[in-house]
């Protein structure tokens, strides 16, 4: 089997961009719906990628987008429960339902779903429950499906390690909710490689895969690592359950949500897995790759970049 034309729903997002770049590097034709084409200029420049302005929540638009595709990848997800299309229910469950219906209407059999480690219809958080409900819809569909369940994903433009790195210089001490919550972060390029590898791999049909990096960390250890990598280490004071809840309530009120009560509930379950990384791929450790982009954020690195652009030696 060879799939040449792939529709990547959510292809303009953090993980989606990396998947689209890897698909294009293989010479595959890729369709990427986007609410705003200007925000995905890097994808527009790729010769085999067609970025289409579209509202993927509209069933008629979805049907038209998916028509003629050999495979569909659905990456859409939200980390914080919002309103309308940005709610957990709409982004995770109802959109998955619509995409599956559009696949069936167009006779598209190959389908790959982005889920999350800890997805569980009976999980402690609404995020986990809606991700679990979406998985159930996929498993029940008469398609050649594959589900990926990554732990927290890190990369040059992530909203996890980089968020902590941006926060740490602003405070003398980091007060941290659920400091002992455990994660097994996975590099975005490795996640993308798994998706791309799976497209034409028949052995992956009807399978779900956990995607985790090689190392388990507590949240305290990850924040400390972000501090060291960014050059802004700070003392970390872990909060108990009551203060963690109070902090989450306060942070929910900010225009940009850093933490929510639902995030706190998700951390009641360790975000780790003992399953091997699929397809024989070897996931990268944070310490092996993160210094490349954290180093570029230091004043000295920016100075060296300016000298390089000016044609001066470093």
C-alpha contacts under 8 A as a table, 3 or more apart, distances in Angstrom:
res1	aa1	res2	aa2	distance
1	X	200	X	6.06
2	X	200	X	5.88
3	X	6	X	7.21
3	X	70	X	5.42
3	X	71	X	6.68
3	X	199	X	7.19
3	X	200	X	6.49
4	X	28	X	5.16
4	X	29	X	5.82
4	X	70	X	6.60
5	X	28	X	6.42
5	X	29	X	4.76
5	X	30	X	5.76
5	X	31	X	7.54
5	X	68	X	7.75
5	X	69	X	5.20
5	X	70	X	5.28
5	X	71	X	6.80
6	X	28	X	7.63
6	X	29	X	6.32
6	X	30	X	4.87
6	X	31	X	6.12
6	X	69	X	5.56
6	X	70	X	5.85
6	X	71	X	4.93
6	X	72	X	5.74
6	X	73	X	7.44
7	X	30	X	5.80
7	X	31	X	4.57
7	X	32	X	6.09
7	X	65	X	7.44
7	X	66	X	6.33
7	X	69	X	6.29
7	X	71	X	6.43
7	X	72	X	4.85
7	X	73	X	6.27
8	X	11	X	5.07
8	X	16	X	7.44
8	X	20	X	7.52
8	X	30	X	7.00
8	X	31	X	6.12
8	X	32	X	5.31
8	X	33	X	7.42
8	X	72	X	5.97
8	X	73	X	4.78
8	X	74	X	6.18
8	X	75	X	7.41
9	X	32	X	6.24
9	X	33	X	6.22
9	X	56	X	7.57
9	X	72	X	7.46
9	X	73	X	6.04
9	X	74	X	4.88
9	X	75	X	5.94
9	X	76	X	6.61
10	X	13	X	5.70
10	X	16	X	5.93
10	X	32	X	7.39
10	X	33	X	7.27
10	X	34	X	7.58
10	X	74	X	6.46
10	X	75	X	4.97
10	X	76	X	4.91
11	X	15	X	7.47
11	X	16	X	3.85
11	X	17	X	5.58
11	X	19	X	7.41
11	X	20	X	6.45
11	X	32	X	5.56
11	X	33	X	7.25
11	X	34	X	7.82
11	X	75	X	7.07
12	X	16	X	5.50
12	X	17	X	5.42
12	X	32	X	7.14
12	X	33	X	7.86
12	X	34	X	6.54
12	X	39	X	7.92
12	X	40	X	5.96
12	X	43	X	7.85
13	X	16	X	4.91
13	X	17	X	5.91
14	X	17	X	5.90
14	X	18	X	7.29
14	X	157	X	6.95
14	X	158	X	6.81
15	X	18	X	5.46
15	X	19	X	6.44
15	X	75	X	7.86
15	X	188	X	6.24
15	X	191	X	7.75
15	X	192	X	6.89
16	X	19	X	5.06
16	X	20	X	6.05
16	X	75	X	6.80
16	X	192	X	7.83
17	X	20	X	5.17
17	X	21	X	6.13
17	X	43	X	7.29
18	X	21	X	5.16
18	X	22	X	6.25
18	X	188	X	7.23
18	X	189	X	6.43
18	X	192	X	5.92
19	X	22	X	5.17
19	X	23	X	6.13
19	X	189	X	7.90
19	X	192	X	4.64
19	X	193	X	7.22
19	X	195	X	7.13
19	X	196	X	6.85
20	X	23	X	5.06
20	X	24	X	6.03
20	X	30	X	7.06
20	X	43	X	7.59
20	X	49	X	7.90
21	X	24	X	5.13
21	X	25	X	6.09
21	X	43	X	7.49
21	X	46	X	7.82
22	X	25	X	5.00
22	X	26	X	6.61
22	X	192	X	7.22
22	X	193	X	7.28
22	X	196	X	7.11
23	X	26	X	5.31
23	X	27	X	6.80
23	X	28	X	5.66
23	X	29	X	7.78
23	X	30	X	7.34
23	X	196	X	6.43
24	X	27	X	4.97
24	X	28	X	5.25
24	X	29	X	6.75
24	X	30	X	7.05
24	X	46	X	7.01
24	X	47	X	7.74
24	X	48	X	5.98
24	X	49	X	6.85
25	X	28	X	7.44
27	X	48	X	6.66
28	X	48	X	6.46
29	X	48	X	4.86
29	X	49	X	5.89
29	X	50	X	7.84
30	X	48	X	6.30
30	X	49	X	4.74
30	X	50	X	6.19
31	X	49	X	5.98
31	X	50	X	4.92
31	X	51	X	6.00
31	X	52	X	7.22
31	X	65	X	7.83
32	X	49	X	7.29
32	X	50	X	6.17
32	X	51	X	4.71
32	X	52	X	6.04
33	X	51	X	5.78
33	X	52	X	4.68
33	X	53	X	5.73
33	X	54	X	5.41
33	X	55	X	7.52
33	X	56	X	7.07
33	X	65	X	7.66
34	X	37	X	5.83
34	X	40	X	7.87
34	X	51	X	6.73
34	X	52	X	5.99
34	X	53	X	4.99
34	X	54	X	5.63
34	X	55	X	7.29
35	X	53	X	5.49
35	X	54	X	5.59
35	X	55	X	6.14
36	X	39	X	5.74
36	X	40	X	7.50
36	X	53	X	6.29
37	X	40	X	5.51
37	X	41	X	6.75
37	X	44	X	7.90
37	X	51	X	6.76
37	X	52	X	7.18
37	X	53	X	6.09
38	X	41	X	5.56
40	X	43	X	5.52
40	X	44	X	6.62
41	X	44	X	5.00
41	X	45	X	6.49
42	X	45	X	5.54
42	X	46	X	7.14
43	X	46	X	5.40
43	X	49	X	6.64
43	X	51	X	7.21
44	X	47	X	7.77
44	X	49	X	6.47
44	X	50	X	6.69
44	X	51	X	6.00
45	X	49	X	7.79
46	X	49	X	5.47
54	X	61	X	6.98
55	X	58	X	5.85
55	X	61	X	6.84
55	X	62	X	7.91
56	X	59	X	7.30
56	X	61	X	6.46
56	X	62	X	5.54
56	X	95	X	7.90
57	X	61	X	7.89
57	X	62	X	7.28
57	X	85	X	7.47
57	X	95	X	6.17
57	X	98	X	7.51
58	X	61	X	5.34
58	X	62	X	6.20
59	X	62	X	5.01
59	X	63	X	6.17
59	X	98	X	6.19
59	X	99	X	7.92
59	X	102	X	7.19
60	X	63	X	5.17
60	X	64	X	6.39
61	X	64	X	5.15
61	X	65	X	6.13
62	X	65	X	5.01
62	X	66	X	6.14
62	X	98	X	7.73
62	X	99	X	6.82
62	X	102	X	6.23
63	X	66	X	5.40
63	X	67	X	6.13
63	X	102	X	4.81
63	X	103	X	7.48
63	X	105	X	7.24
63	X	106	X	7.06
64	X	67	X	5.28
66	X	69	X	5.45
66	X	72	X	7.33
66	X	102	X	6.88
66	X	103	X	6.77
66	X	106	X	7.03
66	X	108	X	7.92
67	X	106	X	5.60
68	X	106	X	7.32
68	X	108	X	7.88
69	X	72	X	7.04
69	X	108	X	6.74
70	X	108	X	6.21
70	X	109	X	7.62
70	X	110	X	6.79
71	X	108	X	6.44
71	X	109	X	6.96
71	X	110	X	4.66
71	X	111	X	5.76
71	X	112	X	7.91
71	X	199	X	7.54
72	X	103	X	7.74
72	X	108	X	7.74
72	X	110	X	6.39
72	X	111	X	4.95
72	X	112	X	6.35
73	X	111	X	5.91
73	X	112	X	4.71
73	X	113	X	6.00
73	X	114	X	7.84
74	X	96	X	7.59
74	X	99	X	7.83
74	X	111	X	7.82
74	X	112	X	6.32
74	X	113	X	5.07
74	X	114	X	6.16
75	X	113	X	6.43
75	X	114	X	4.97
75	X	115	X	7.96
76	X	91	X	6.51
76	X	92	X	7.03
76	X	114	X	7.48
77	X	88	X	7.69
77	X	91	X	5.76
77	X	92	X	5.86
78	X	81	X	6.99
78	X	86	X	6.72
78	X	87	X	7.47
78	X	88	X	6.57
78	X	91	X	6.76
78	X	92	X	7.75
79	X	127	X	7.24
79	X	263	X	7.99
80	X	87	X	7.73
80	X	88	X	7.54
80	X	127	X	7.89
80	X	257	X	7.52
80	X	260	X	7.25
80	X	262	X	7.76
80	X	263	X	7.77
81	X	86	X	6.71
81	X	87	X	4.78
81	X	88	X	5.31
81	X	127	X	7.76
82	X	85	X	7.77
82	X	86	X	4.83
82	X	87	X	4.35
82	X	88	X	7.19
83	X	86	X	5.32
83	X	87	X	5.02
84	X	87	X	5.65
84	X	90	X	6.91
85	X	90	X	5.33
85	X	91	X	5.96
86	X	90	X	6.62
86	X	91	X	5.85
87	X	90	X	5.33
87	X	91	X	5.92
88	X	91	X	5.34
88	X	92	X	5.57
88	X	93	X	7.40
88	X	126	X	7.30
88	X	127	X	6.32
88	X	130	X	6.32
89	X	92	X	5.61
89	X	93	X	5.22
89	X	94	X	6.28
89	X	130	X	6.13
90	X	93	X	5.75
90	X	94	X	4.75
90	X	95	X	5.90
91	X	94	X	6.44
91	X	95	X	5.47
91	X	96	X	7.64
92	X	95	X	6.04
92	X	96	X	6.14
92	X	130	X	6.02
92	X	131	X	5.96
92	X	134	X	6.04
93	X	96	X	5.27
93	X	97	X	6.22
93	X	130	X	6.09
93	X	131	X	7.17
93	X	133	X	6.37
93	X	134	X	4.82
94	X	97	X	4.96
94	X	98	X	6.25
95	X	98	X	4.99
95	X	99	X	6.11
96	X	99	X	5.11
96	X	100	X	6.09
96	X	134	X	6.25
96	X	137	X	7.56
96	X	138	X	7.80
97	X	100	X	5.29
97	X	101	X	6.25
97	X	134	X	7.67
97	X	137	X	6.85
98	X	101	X	5.08
98	X	102	X	6.18
99	X	102	X	5.03
99	X	103	X	6.18
100	X	103	X	5.06
100	X	104	X	6.26
100	X	138	X	7.45
100	X	141	X	7.28
101	X	104	X	5.09
101	X	105	X	6.10
102	X	105	X	5.01
102	X	106	X	6.20
103	X	106	X	5.24
103	X	107	X	5.99
103	X	108	X	4.82
103	X	109	X	6.94
104	X	107	X	5.10
104	X	108	X	6.15
104	X	109	X	7.47
105	X	108	X	7.81
108	X	111	X	7.82
108	X	143	X	7.87
109	X	142	X	7.84
109	X	143	X	4.83
109	X	144	X	5.47
109	X	145	X	7.83
110	X	143	X	6.24
110	X	144	X	4.86
110	X	145	X	6.02
110	X	199	X	7.69
111	X	143	X	6.69
111	X	144	X	6.05
111	X	145	X	4.68
111	X	146	X	6.51
112	X	145	X	5.56
112	X	146	X	4.81
112	X	147	X	5.88
112	X	148	X	7.77
112	X	195	X	7.63
112	X	199	X	7.66
113	X	138	X	7.78
113	X	145	X	7.51
113	X	146	X	6.28
113	X	147	X	4.82
113	X	148	X	6.31
114	X	147	X	6.14
114	X	148	X	5.27
114	X	149	X	6.59
115	X	119	X	6.93
115	X	131	X	6.02
115	X	132	X	7.88
115	X	134	X	7.93
115	X	135	X	7.03
115	X	147	X	6.52
115	X	148	X	5.65
115	X	149	X	4.85
115	X	150	X	7.16
116	X	119	X	5.44
116	X	128	X	7.67
116	X	131	X	6.82
116	X	148	X	7.10
116	X	149	X	4.09
116	X	150	X	5.15
116	X	151	X	6.52
117	X	149	X	4.58
117	X	150	X	5.18
117	X	151	X	5.19
117	X	210	X	6.51
117	X	211	X	7.79
117	X	271	X	6.24
117	X	272	X	7.48
118	X	123	X	7.55
118	X	128	X	6.25
118	X	149	X	7.82
118	X	269	X	7.19
118	X	270	X	7.96
118	X	271	X	6.39
119	X	123	X	7.04
119	X	127	X	7.80
119	X	128	X	4.43
119	X	129	X	6.31
119	X	130	X	7.68
119	X	131	X	5.16
119	X	132	X	4.54
119	X	135	X	7.98
119	X	149	X	7.73
120	X	123	X	4.83
120	X	128	X	5.44
120	X	129	X	5.13
120	X	130	X	7.77
120	X	131	X	6.81
120	X	132	X	4.17
120	X	133	X	7.32
121	X	128	X	6.86
121	X	129	X	4.10
121	X	130	X	6.58
121	X	131	X	7.36
121	X	132	X	4.43
121	X	133	X	5.37
122	X	128	X	7.98
122	X	129	X	5.83
122	X	132	X	7.88
123	X	126	X	7.52
123	X	128	X	5.59
123	X	129	X	5.36
123	X	266	X	7.91
124	X	128	X	7.10
124	X	129	X	7.46
124	X	265	X	5.69
124	X	266	X	6.24
124	X	268	X	7.27
124	X	269	X	7.98
125	X	128	X	5.31
125	X	129	X	6.24
125	X	262	X	5.43
125	X	263	X	7.30
125	X	265	X	5.05
125	X	266	X	5.13
126	X	129	X	4.93
126	X	130	X	5.98
126	X	262	X	6.54
127	X	130	X	5.48
127	X	131	X	6.18
127	X	262	X	7.05
127	X	263	X	7.92
127	X	266	X	7.37
128	X	131	X	5.13
128	X	132	X	6.02
128	X	266	X	6.86
129	X	132	X	4.99
129	X	133	X	6.13
130	X	133	X	4.91
130	X	134	X	6.17
131	X	134	X	5.12
131	X	135	X	6.32
132	X	135	X	5.05
132	X	136	X	6.37
133	X	136	X	5.11
133	X	137	X	6.53
134	X	137	X	5.16
134	X	138	X	6.45
135	X	138	X	5.11
135	X	139	X	6.18
135	X	147	X	7.51
136	X	139	X	5.15
136	X	140	X	6.22
137	X	140	X	5.25
137	X	141	X	6.36
138	X	141	X	5.21
138	X	145	X	7.01
139	X	145	X	7.42
139	X	206	X	7.49
144	X	205	X	5.19
144	X	206	X	6.21
145	X	204	X	7.97
145	X	205	X	5.36
145	X	206	X	5.24
145	X	207	X	7.25
146	X	198	X	7.75
146	X	204	X	6.12
146	X	205	X	5.49
146	X	206	X	5.56
146	X	207	X	5.23
146	X	208	X	5.74
147	X	206	X	8.00
147	X	207	X	6.43
147	X	208	X	4.40
147	X	209	X	6.32
148	X	195	X	7.91
148	X	208	X	5.65
148	X	209	X	4.95
148	X	210	X	6.06
148	X	211	X	6.84
149	X	208	X	7.25
149	X	209	X	5.92
149	X	210	X	4.63
149	X	211	X	5.81
150	X	153	X	7.02
150	X	186	X	7.15
150	X	191	X	7.52
150	X	210	X	5.64
150	X	211	X	4.25
150	X	212	X	6.02
151	X	183	X	6.77
151	X	184	X	5.90
151	X	185	X	5.61
151	X	186	X	6.38
151	X	210	X	7.69
151	X	211	X	6.28
151	X	212	X	5.59
151	X	271	X	5.99
151	X	272	X	6.79
152	X	160	X	7.87
152	X	183	X	6.97
152	X	184	X	6.97
152	X	185	X	4.94
152	X	186	X	6.42
152	X	271	X	7.87
153	X	158	X	7.26
153	X	160	X	7.82
153	X	185	X	5.59
153	X	186	X	4.98
153	X	187	X	5.81
153	X	188	X	5.76
154	X	157	X	7.90
154	X	158	X	5.46
154	X	159	X	7.89
154	X	160	X	6.74
154	X	161	X	6.64
154	X	185	X	6.48
154	X	186	X	6.10
154	X	187	X	5.14
154	X	188	X	5.80
154	X	286	X	7.96
155	X	158	X	5.17
155	X	187	X	5.94
155	X	188	X	5.49
155	X	189	X	7.76
155	X	290	X	7.23
156	X	162	X	7.68
156	X	290	X	7.46
156	X	293	X	5.83
156	X	294	X	7.90
157	X	162	X	7.21
158	X	161	X	6.80
158	X	162	X	6.12
158	X	163	X	7.73
159	X	162	X	5.80
159	X	163	X	5.28
160	X	163	X	5.11
160	X	164	X	6.53
161	X	164	X	5.34
161	X	165	X	6.20
161	X	222	X	7.48
161	X	223	X	7.32
161	X	226	X	5.85
162	X	165	X	4.84
162	X	166	X	6.11
162	X	226	X	7.35
163	X	166	X	5.19
163	X	167	X	6.26
164	X	167	X	5.01
164	X	168	X	6.04
164	X	223	X	6.34
164	X	226	X	6.41
164	X	227	X	7.60
165	X	168	X	5.54
165	X	169	X	7.45
165	X	223	X	7.91
165	X	226	X	5.35
165	X	227	X	5.91
165	X	230	X	5.91
165	X	232	X	7.50
166	X	169	X	6.52
166	X	170	X	7.67
167	X	170	X	5.54
167	X	171	X	7.12
168	X	171	X	5.68
168	X	172	X	7.66
168	X	173	X	7.93
168	X	174	X	7.01
168	X	227	X	6.66
168	X	232	X	6.27
168	X	233	X	7.27
168	X	234	X	6.72
169	X	172	X	7.54
169	X	232	X	5.79
171	X	174	X	6.68
172	X	234	X	6.41
172	X	235	X	7.47
173	X	234	X	5.72
173	X	235	X	5.18
173	X	236	X	6.03
173	X	237	X	7.29
174	X	234	X	6.60
174	X	235	X	6.23
174	X	236	X	4.76
174	X	237	X	6.13
175	X	236	X	5.98
175	X	237	X	4.88
175	X	238	X	5.96
175	X	239	X	6.66
176	X	179	X	5.79
176	X	220	X	7.42
176	X	236	X	6.77
176	X	237	X	6.05
176	X	238	X	4.86
176	X	239	X	5.74
176	X	244	X	7.47
177	X	238	X	6.18
177	X	239	X	5.12
177	X	240	X	7.18
177	X	241	X	7.74
177	X	243	X	7.48
177	X	244	X	4.46
177	X	245	X	7.78
177	X	247	X	7.23
177	X	248	X	7.85
177	X	264	X	7.81
178	X	181	X	5.62
178	X	219	X	7.38
178	X	238	X	6.88
178	X	239	X	6.44
178	X	240	X	6.97
178	X	241	X	7.18
178	X	244	X	6.46
178	X	264	X	7.44
178	X	267	X	7.29
179	X	218	X	6.58
179	X	219	X	5.07
179	X	220	X	4.82
179	X	238	X	5.31
179	X	239	X	7.06
180	X	218	X	5.08
180	X	219	X	5.90
180	X	220	X	6.48
181	X	218	X	5.37
181	X	219	X	5.56
181	X	267	X	5.79
181	X	268	X	7.17
181	X	269	X	7.73
181	X	270	X	6.27
181	X	271	X	7.98
182	X	216	X	6.67
182	X	217	X	5.61
182	X	218	X	4.38
182	X	219	X	6.18
182	X	267	X	7.82
182	X	270	X	5.05
182	X	271	X	5.85
182	X	272	X	6.87
183	X	216	X	5.66
183	X	217	X	5.45
183	X	218	X	6.20
183	X	219	X	7.04
183	X	270	X	6.48
183	X	271	X	4.69
183	X	272	X	5.53
184	X	212	X	5.51
184	X	213	X	5.58
184	X	214	X	7.21
184	X	215	X	5.77
184	X	216	X	4.51
184	X	217	X	6.26
184	X	271	X	6.45
184	X	272	X	5.23
184	X	273	X	7.62
185	X	212	X	5.96
185	X	213	X	5.28
185	X	215	X	7.43
185	X	216	X	7.48
185	X	286	X	7.76
186	X	190	X	7.10
186	X	191	X	7.14
186	X	211	X	6.78
186	X	212	X	4.93
186	X	213	X	4.25
186	X	214	X	7.93
186	X	283	X	6.97
186	X	284	X	7.39
186	X	285	X	7.71
186	X	286	X	7.96
187	X	190	X	5.35
187	X	191	X	6.51
187	X	213	X	6.95
187	X	283	X	6.95
187	X	284	X	6.28
187	X	285	X	7.52
187	X	286	X	7.32
188	X	191	X	5.04
188	X	192	X	6.17
189	X	192	X	5.03
189	X	193	X	6.11
190	X	193	X	4.98
190	X	194	X	6.30
190	X	281	X	7.76
190	X	282	X	7.99
190	X	283	X	5.87
190	X	284	X	7.36
191	X	194	X	5.24
191	X	195	X	6.51
191	X	211	X	6.91
192	X	195	X	5.20
192	X	196	X	6.25
193	X	196	X	5.15
193	X	197	X	5.95
194	X	197	X	5.10
194	X	198	X	6.09
194	X	278	X	7.01
194	X	279	X	7.24
194	X	281	X	7.77
195	X	198	X	5.24
195	X	199	X	6.59
196	X	199	X	5.57
197	X	200	X	6.90
197	X	201	X	6.80
197	X	279	X	7.35
198	X	201	X	4.95
198	X	202	X	7.88
198	X	204	X	6.18
201	X	204	X	5.63
201	X	205	X	7.40
202	X	205	X	5.39
203	X	207	X	7.99
204	X	207	X	5.29
204	X	208	X	7.82
209	X	275	X	8.00
209	X	277	X	7.87
209	X	278	X	6.94
210	X	273	X	6.84
210	X	275	X	6.47
210	X	276	X	7.94
210	X	277	X	7.21
211	X	277	X	6.01
211	X	278	X	7.76
212	X	272	X	7.14
212	X	273	X	6.83
212	X	277	X	6.84
212	X	283	X	7.53
213	X	216	X	7.81
213	X	283	X	5.43
213	X	284	X	6.48
213	X	285	X	6.32
214	X	283	X	6.49
214	X	284	X	7.07
214	X	285	X	6.09
215	X	285	X	6.98
216	X	272	X	6.97
217	X	220	X	7.91
217	X	221	X	5.83
217	X	222	X	6.27
218	X	221	X	5.15
218	X	222	X	6.40
219	X	222	X	5.07
219	X	223	X	6.23
220	X	223	X	5.30
220	X	224	X	6.19
220	X	236	X	7.22
220	X	238	X	7.62
221	X	224	X	5.07
221	X	225	X	6.07
222	X	225	X	4.95
222	X	226	X	6.18
223	X	226	X	5.04
223	X	227	X	6.24
224	X	227	X	5.04
224	X	228	X	6.33
224	X	233	X	6.51
224	X	234	X	7.35
224	X	236	X	7.61
225	X	228	X	5.12
225	X	229	X	6.09
226	X	229	X	5.19
226	X	230	X	6.02
226	X	233	X	7.78
227	X	230	X	5.31
227	X	231	X	5.95
227	X	232	X	4.75
227	X	233	X	4.05
227	X	234	X	6.59
228	X	231	X	5.12
228	X	232	X	6.11
228	X	233	X	5.17
229	X	232	X	7.74
229	X	290	X	7.65
229	X	291	X	6.28
229	X	294	X	6.04
229	X	295	X	7.41
230	X	233	X	7.76
230	X	294	X	5.60
230	X	295	X	7.11
230	X	297	X	7.42
230	X	298	X	7.26
231	X	298	X	7.71
239	X	242	X	7.89
239	X	243	X	5.67
239	X	244	X	5.50
240	X	243	X	5.54
240	X	244	X	5.85
241	X	244	X	5.03
241	X	245	X	6.15
242	X	245	X	5.24
242	X	246	X	6.33
243	X	246	X	4.90
243	X	247	X	6.03
244	X	247	X	5.13
244	X	248	X	6.20
244	X	264	X	7.78
245	X	248	X	5.13
245	X	249	X	6.23
245	X	261	X	6.61
245	X	264	X	7.39
246	X	249	X	5.13
246	X	250	X	6.31
247	X	250	X	5.13
247	X	251	X	6.11
248	X	251	X	5.12
248	X	252	X	6.10
248	X	259	X	5.48
248	X	260	X	4.86
248	X	261	X	5.29
248	X	264	X	7.18
249	X	252	X	5.32
249	X	253	X	7.14
249	X	260	X	6.51
249	X	261	X	6.33
250	X	253	X	5.65
250	X	254	X	7.55
251	X	254	X	5.52
251	X	257	X	6.27
251	X	258	X	6.13
251	X	259	X	5.69
251	X	260	X	6.61
252	X	257	X	5.57
252	X	258	X	7.28
252	X	259	X	6.25
252	X	260	X	5.22
252	X	261	X	7.68
253	X	257	X	7.36
254	X	257	X	5.68
254	X	258	X	7.79
257	X	260	X	7.01
259	X	263	X	6.24
259	X	264	X	7.54
260	X	263	X	5.09
260	X	264	X	6.38
261	X	264	X	4.94
261	X	265	X	6.27
262	X	265	X	4.96
262	X	266	X	6.26
263	X	266	X	5.04
263	X	267	X	6.49
264	X	267	X	5.25
264	X	268	X	7.03
265	X	268	X	5.45
266	X	269	X	6.18
267	X	270	X	6.51
267	X	271	X	7.51
277	X	280	X	6.73
277	X	281	X	6.20
277	X	282	X	6.82
277	X	283	X	7.10
278	X	281	X	6.19
284	X	288	X	6.66
284	X	289	X	7.11
285	X	288	X	5.30
285	X	289	X	6.81
286	X	289	X	5.61
286	X	290	X	5.42
287	X	290	X	5.86
287	X	291	X	6.79
288	X	291	X	7.13
289	X	292	X	5.81
289	X	293	X	7.89
290	X	293	X	5.78
290	X	294	X	6.11
291	X	294	X	4.98
291	X	295	X	5.36
292	X	295	X	5.56
292	X	296	X	6.73
293	X	296	X	5.07
293	X	297	X	6.81
294	X	297	X	5.33
294	X	298	X	7.25
295	X	298	X	5.70
295	X	301	X	6.44
296	X	301	X	5.12
296	X	302	X	6.40
297	X	301	X	6.54
297	X	302	X	6.67
298	X	301	X	5.20
298	X	302	X	6.29
299	X	302	X	5.10
299	X	303	X	6.13
300	X	303	X	5.04
300	X	304	X	6.23
301	X	304	X	5.02
301	X	305	X	6.16
302	X	305	X	4.97
302	X	306	X	6.26
303	X	306	X	5.14
303	X	307	X	6.32
304	X	307	X	5.01
304	X	308	X	6.10
304	X	314	X	5.76
305	X	308	X	4.97
305	X	309	X	6.23
306	X	309	X	5.17
306	X	310	X	6.21
307	X	310	X	5.00
307	X	311	X	6.29
307	X	312	X	5.05
307	X	313	X	6.69
307	X	314	X	6.50
308	X	311	X	5.09
308	X	312	X	5.51
308	X	313	X	6.49
308	X	314	X	6.87
309	X	312	X	7.51
